[in-house]
Amino acid sequence: MENTYLFRAKSSKSVQDFIESLKENASKFDYYVRYVFNKRQEYEQRGISVEDHFNAYQVMLCSFNYKGLQKNIERLAVLLLPKQVVVYERDGVTNILYLPFSEEFIREVLPEDEQFAVNQSKACRRIIKLIEASK
């Protein structure tokens, strides 16, 4: 899994302002924000108490390409995970985490689908650019 790493960024914006900026900028990178999961609410709805300062969100980005799924439905397994951005606050600073998939990793998962590996790794790089533009 060469070149697969956890992308980390910080923003001077609040968590909410960063997420709003991500929403505003997403279309410039051929994405849109599909869901924003408030992790505090998710835990509390399941009866799990969290610390007062816990402020974390999971943002799901989408860039629909049904034509690509027509070629190979197994692409769905690789499409969902790399579109998750985690945003949380620690010590008053907004932190952003993102795990992009490298071309090599995707090729290992779907070796018969070479073009998908190329395209998906480019899509992951676009998400990093989107994060950078939204900070």
Backbone hydrogen bonds, N-H to C=O, Kabsch-Sander energy under -0.5 kcal/mol:
donor,donor_aa,acceptor,acceptor_aa,energy
4,T,1,M,-1.2
5,Y,3,N,-0.6
7,F,5,Y,-0.8
7,F,98,Y,-3.2
9,A,96,I,-2.2
11,S,94,T,-2.3
12,S,135,K,-0.6
18,F,14,S,-2.6
19,I,15,V,-2.4
20,E,16,Q,-2.4
21,S,17,D,-2.3
22,L,18,F,-2.6
23,K,19,I,-2.3
24,E,20,E,-2.4
25,N,21,S,-2.4
26,A,22,L,-1.6
27,S,23,K,-0.5
28,K,25,N,-1.3
29,F,25,N,-0.5
29,F,26,A,-1.9
30,D,27,S,-1.4
31,Y,26,A,-2.1
32,Y,62,C,-1.7
34,R,32,Y,-0.7
34,R,60,M,-2.7
35,Y,60,M,-1.2
37,F,58,Q,-3.2
38,N,36,V,-0.6
39,K,37,F,-1.0
39,K,56,A,-2.0
40,R,56,A,-0.7
42,E,38,N,-2.3
43,Y,39,K,-2.5
44,E,40,R,-2.9
45,Q,41,Q,-2.7
46,R,42,E,-0.6
46,R,43,Y,-1.0
47,G,44,E,-1.9
48,I,43,Y,-2.5
49,S,47,G,-0.6
54,F,51,E,-1.8
57,Y,87,V,-3.1
58,Q,37,F,-2.1
59,V,85,V,-3.6
60,M,35,Y,-2.7
60,M,58,Q,-0.5
61,L,59,V,-0.6
61,L,83,K,-2.9
62,C,32,Y,-2.6
68,G,65,N,-0.6
69,L,65,N,-1.1
70,Q,66,Y,-1.9
71,K,67,K,-1.0
72,N,68,G,-1.2
75,R,72,N,-1.8
76,L,73,I,-1.8
77,A,74,E,-1.2
78,V,74,E,-0.5
78,V,75,R,-1.2
79,L,75,R,-2.0
80,L,76,L,-1.4
83,K,80,L,-1.4
84,Q,81,L,-1.4
85,V,59,V,-2.7
85,V,83,K,-0.5
86,V,97,L,-2.5
87,V,57,Y,-2.7
88,Y,95,N,-2.3
89,E,55,N,-1.9
90,R,93,V,-2.4
93,V,90,R,-1.7
94,T,11,S,-1.3
95,N,88,Y,-3.5
95,N,93,V,-0.5
96,I,9,A,-3.0
97,L,86,V,-2.8
98,Y,7,F,-2.0
99,L,84,Q,-0.6
106,I,102,S,-2.3
107,R,103,E,-2.3
108,E,104,E,-1.7
109,V,105,F,-1.9
110,L,106,I,-2.9
113,D,110,L,-1.9
117,A,113,D,-1.5
118,V,114,E,-1.7
119,N,115,Q,-2.8
120,Q,116,F,-3.2
121,S,117,A,-1.8
122,K,118,V,-1.6
123,A,119,N,-2.1
124,C,120,Q,-2.1
125,R,121,S,-1.7
126,R,122,K,-1.9
127,I,123,A,-1.6
128,I,124,C,-1.7
129,K,125,R,-2.0
130,L,126,R,-2.3
131,I,127,I,-2.7
132,E,128,I,-2.6
133,A,129,K,-2.3
134,S,130,L,-1.2
134,S,131,I,-0.6
135,K,131,I,-0.9
135,K,132,E,-0.6
